[in-house]
Amino acid sequence: MAQPETTDTAENGTAFRIKDCALVVLATGRKARMLQEFRSELASIDTASIYHHFWGGLLQPRFEEREYNNDFAAWVKHGIHDAVLAERLSALAPTSFSDLDTLRQEIKELVDIRLDEVEYLLWARATQQFEFVRSQIVVFNTEKQLEEPHELSSAIKDLSISSVFYHFIDARRRTSDGRDDFSDWLTVFGDEFTPLQEQLAGIDPYFGSLSELRDQLGSLFTSYFEGESP
């Protein structure tokens, strides 16, 4: 995935510039019809593809809850028709891994374990092939900005879910310490908002929708700043 621009607090003093984004899906030309082929392709696929297949689904419009949390698990269930491995893959949270290569290794190990457990999966052909894709993030300026941290309470409610994705999820690939943009911005104010940063770090954005994540952030900011004078 192309490296997106970062939130720039230096240009306008301590202002937080609100951005929005969209993901453009790109083909890789890499496909798999069998579980062994999937493992082989996974071993060398760009990490941008792994990122997309775990996180990209959050930005895809849908009318019902996702059955599985990542594309790999969904394919194993509906293409390979192995519910056991699908559940194991679905339980993986990318936030629990230090980087995408470590996540890749865990997926490979889960596949290897399952291939050892069930012999027919060595030759079983999927009823639908898996296509590895990657995505490029396109970032938009919203012309909106925050001057003081307490403004987060009201601003978060009006953020689009794609803006929440950009600032709270995708930010972790851009900030030097792997934090969300809100936490990164709060460092400008010294240690004053360390407790809030710690609470933000405790939110796992993976299991749930972006709307739920926005509500969770809204509740946190409202609770934290309640009673404080602007």
SESE-73424 format. One line per 5 residues: number of its first residue (from 1); their letters; for each residue x, y, z of C-alpha. Coordinates in Angstrom, 1 decimal. Example, Ala and Ser with C-alpha at 12.3 -4.5 7.8 and 13.67 -1.06 7.14 Angstrom:
2
1	AS	12.3:-4.5:7.8; 13.7:-1.1:7.1
This chain:
230
1	MAQPE	0.0:0.0:0.0; 1.4:3.4:-0.9; 2.6:5.5:2.0; -0.1:8.1:2.6; 0.6:11.6:3.8
6	TTDTA	0.6:12.1:7.6; -1.3:14.5:9.8; 0.9:17.6:10.0; 0.7:19.4:13.3; 3.8:21.6:12.7
11	ENGTA	2.4:23.6:9.8; -0.5:25.1:11.7; 1.0:25.2:15.2; -0.8:22.6:17.3; -3.8:22.2:15.0
16	FRIKD	-5.1:18.8:14.2; -6.0:18.7:10.5; -8.9:16.3:9.8; -8.4:14.1:6.8; -10.6:11.6:5.0
21	CALVV	-9.6:8.7:2.7; -10.7:6.1:0.2; -9.1:2.7:-0.7; -8.4:2.0:-4.3; -8.3:-1.8:-4.9
26	LATGR	-5.6:-3.0:-7.2; -5.1:-6.5:-8.7; -1.9:-8.4:-8.0; -2.4:-11.2:-10.5; -1.8:-13.7:-7.8
31	KARML	-4.4:-16.4:-7.3; -4.9:-19.7:-5.5; -7.3:-22.6:-6.1; -5.9:-25.0:-3.5; -4.8:-24.4:0.1
36	QEFRS	-1.2:-25.3:-0.7; -1.2:-22.8:-3.5; -2.7:-20.2:-1.1; 0.2:-20.8:1.4; 2.8:-20.6:-1.4
41	ELASI	1.4:-17.3:-2.7; 1.0:-15.9:0.9; 4.7:-16.6:1.6; 5.8:-14.0:-1.0; 2.8:-11.7:-1.4
46	DTASI	3.4:-8.0:-0.6; 2.4:-7.0:2.9; 0.1:-4.4:1.3; -2.1:-7.3:0.2; -2.1:-8.8:3.7
51	YHHFW	-3.1:-5.4:5.1; -5.9:-5.1:2.6; -7.4:-8.6:3.2; -7.5:-7.9:7.0; -8.4:-4.2:7.1
56	GGLLQ	-9.9:-3.3:3.8; -13.2:-5.0:4.5; -14.0:-2.3:7.1; -14.4:0.3:4.4; -16.4:-1.9:2.1
61	PRFEE	-20.2:-1.1:2.2; -22.3:-4.0:3.3; -25.8:-4.6:4.6; -25.1:-7.3:7.1; -22.4:-8.1:9.6
66	REYNN	-19.3:-9.9:8.2; -19.3:-13.6:9.0; -15.5:-13.6:9.2; -13.2:-10.8:10.1; -10.8:-11.2:7.2
71	DFAAW	-10.9:-12.4:3.6; -8.6:-15.4:4.1; -11.0:-16.9:6.7; -14.0:-16.2:4.4; -12.4:-18.0:1.5
76	VKHGI	-11.3:-21.0:3.5; -14.9:-21.4:4.7; -16.8:-20.7:1.4; -14.1:-21.8:-1.1; -12.3:-24.6:0.6
81	HDAVL	-15.3:-25.4:2.9; -13.2:-26.0:6.0; -14.9:-24.4:9.0; -12.1:-25.3:11.4; -9.3:-23.5:9.7
86	AERLS	-11.7:-20.6:8.9; -12.5:-20.1:12.6; -8.8:-20.2:13.5; -7.9:-17.6:10.8; -10.9:-15.4:11.8
91	ALAPT	-9.7:-15.3:15.4; -6.4:-13.6:14.3; -6.3:-9.9:15.3; -3.6:-8.0:13.3; -3.3:-5.6:16.3
96	SFSDL	-1.8:-8.5:18.3; 1.2:-8.8:16.0; 4.2:-6.5:15.8; 4.1:-6.3:12.0; 2.4:-7.9:9.0
101	DTLRQ	5.3:-10.3:8.3; 4.8:-11.8:11.8; 1.1:-12.1:11.0; 2.0:-13.7:7.7; 4.1:-16.3:9.5
106	EIKEL	1.2:-17.1:11.9; -1.2:-17.7:9.0; 1.3:-20.0:7.3; 1.7:-22.0:10.5; -2.1:-22.3:11.0
111	VDIRL	-2.4:-23.6:7.4; 0.4:-26.1:7.9; -1.1:-27.4:11.1; -4.5:-27.9:9.3; -2.9:-29.6:6.3
116	DEVEY	-1.2:-32.1:8.7; -4.5:-32.7:10.5; -6.7:-33.4:7.4; -5.1:-35.2:4.5; -7.7:-34.4:1.9
121	LLWAR	-7.0:-30.7:2.1; -3.7:-31.3:0.4; -5.4:-31.9:-2.9; -8.9:-30.4:-2.4; -9.7:-27.7:-5.0
126	ATQQF	-11.7:-24.7:-3.9; -15.1:-24.1:-5.5; -14.0:-20.5:-6.0; -10.4:-19.3:-6.3; -8.8:-16.7:-4.0
131	EFVRS	-7.5:-13.6:-5.7; -4.9:-11.6:-3.8; -5.4:-7.9:-4.2; -3.8:-4.8:-2.6; -5.0:-1.3:-2.1
136	QIVVF	-3.7:2.2:-2.3; -5.0:4.8:0.0; -6.1:8.2:-1.4; -6.2:11.0:1.2; -8.4:14.0:1.1
141	NTEKQ	-8.2:17.3:3.1; -11.5:18.1:4.7; -10.5:21.7:5.5; -11.5:21.1:9.1; -9.1:21.3:12.0
146	LEEPH	-9.1:21.2:15.8; -7.2:23.7:17.9; -7.6:22.2:21.4; -7.9:18.5:22.6; -11.3:19.1:24.2
151	ELSSA	-12.8:19.7:20.7; -12.4:15.9:20.1; -15.6:15.3:22.0; -17.8:17.1:19.5; -15.7:16.5:16.4
156	IKDLS	-15.6:12.7:16.5; -19.3:12.4:16.2; -19.2:14.2:12.8; -16.3:12.3:11.4; -17.0:9.9:8.5
161	ISSVF	-16.2:6.3:9.1; -13.4:6.5:6.5; -11.9:9.4:8.4; -12.0:7.3:11.6; -10.3:4.6:9.6
166	YHFID	-7.6:7.0:8.5; -6.9:8.6:11.8; -7.3:5.6:14.2; -6.3:2.6:12.1; -4.2:3.5:9.1
171	ARRRT	-2.3:6.0:11.2; -0.5:3.1:13.0; 1.5:2.5:9.8; 2.5:6.2:9.6; 3.3:7.4:13.0
176	SDGRD	6.9:6.7:14.3; 5.7:4.8:17.4; 2.7:3.0:15.8; 0.0:5.1:17.5; -3.2:6.5:16.2
181	DFSDW	-3.2:10.2:15.0; -5.2:11.4:18.0; -2.6:10.0:20.5; 0.2:11.3:18.3; -1.3:14.8:18.3
186	LTVFG	-1.8:14.8:22.1; 2.0:14.4:22.5; 2.3:18.1:21.4; 0.8:19.1:24.7; 3.4:17.2:26.8
191	DEFTP	2.3:14.8:29.5; -1.0:16.5:30.2; -3.1:13.9:28.2; -1.1:10.8:28.9; -4.1:9.1:30.7
196	LQEQL	-6.2:9.7:27.6; -3.5:8.3:25.3; -3.3:5.2:27.5; -7.1:4.7:27.1; -6.9:5.1:23.4
201	AGIDP	-4.1:2.5:23.2; -6.5:0.1:25.0; -9.1:0.2:22.2; -8.7:-2.6:19.7; -10.3:-1.4:16.4
206	YFGSL	-10.3:-4.8:14.7; -13.3:-6.7:16.1; -16.2:-4.5:15.2; -17.4:-2.0:12.6; -16.1:1.5:12.0
211	SELRD	-19.4:3.0:13.2; -19.0:1.1:16.5; -15.4:2.3:16.7; -16.5:5.9:16.2; -19.1:5.5:19.0
216	QLGSL	-16.5:4.0:21.3; -14.1:6.9:20.6; -17.0:9.4:21.1; -17.9:7.9:24.5; -14.2:8.0:25.6
221	FTSYF	-13.6:11.6:24.6; -16.9:12.7:26.2; -16.2:10.9:29.4; -12.6:12.2:29.6; -13.4:15.8:29.0
226	EGESP	-16.7:15.9:30.9; -16.6:18.6:33.5; -13.3:20.1:32.2; -13.3:23.7:31.2; -12.4:24.3:27.5
